[in-house]
């Protein structure tokens, strides 16, 4: 999902947590959002799904821009 859609879902209380995890098969990070009900969703960019972040700082900033104050970081996928 794109950032604007994620922000709308966050404002409506759909998400319970955000996690930054390693992107499989790449040297980058991705943002995963766990819903209260249903499957998790990943942040997409215009061309790539899921969006790849080169640094943790960029991933933290994107989660903060959506509205999250706390974000977990895990080394594995999922």
C-alpha positions in Angstrom: 0.0 0.0 0.0 1.1 3.5 -0.6 1.9 5.9 2.2 -1.4 7.9 1.9 -3.4 4.7 2.1 -1.4 3.6 5.1 -1.9 6.9 6.9 -5.6 6.7 6.4 -5.7 3.2 7.8 -3.6 4.3 10.8 -5.9 7.2 11.5 -8.8 4.8 11.5 -7.1 2.5 14.1 -6.7 -0.5 11.7 -3.0 -1.2 12.6 -1.7 -2.6 15.9 2.1 -2.5 15.1 4.8 -1.6 12.7 7.9 -3.6 12.1 11.1 -2.9 10.1 12.5 -6.2 8.7 15.1 -7.2 6.2 14.2 -7.3 2.6 14.6 -10.9 1.3 17.2 -11.3 -1.4 18.5 -7.7 -1.0 20.6 -5.6 1.3 17.8 -3.3 2.4 14.9 -2.9 4.8 11.1 -2.9 4.4 8.1 -1.8 6.5 5.5 -4.3 7.6 2.2 -3.2 9.3 0.2 -5.7 11.3 -3.5 -5.2 11.2 -5.8 -5.9 14.2 -7.8 -8.3 11.9 -6.4 -9.8 8.7 -3.1 -10.2 7.0 -0.2 -7.7 7.4 0.5 -5.2 4.7 3.8 -3.8 3.4 4.6 -0.2 2.3 4.9 0.1 -1.5 6.6 2.7 -3.6 5.4 3.8 -7.0 7.4 1.2 -8.9 8.4 -1.5 -6.3 6.4 -3.6 -4.0 7.4 -3.7 -1.2 9.4 -0.5 -0.9 13.0 -1.0 -0.1 14.8 1.3 2.4 18.6 1.5 2.3 18.9 2.7 5.9 17.0 2.2 9.1 16.7 5.9 9.5 14.7 6.2 6.3 12.4 3.4 7.4 11.9 4.9 10.9 11.1 8.3 9.3 8.5 6.7 7.0 6.8 4.9 9.9 6.8 8.2 11.9 5.3 10.1 9.0 2.4 7.6 8.9 1.9 8.2 12.7 3.7 5.4 14.6 5.6 6.4 17.7 7.1 2.9 18.3 8.5 0.6 15.7 10.1 -2.8 16.2 13.2 -3.9 14.2 13.8 -7.5 13.4 16.6 -9.1 11.3 14.5 -11.8 9.7 11.7 -11.6 7.3 8.1 -11.8 8.6 
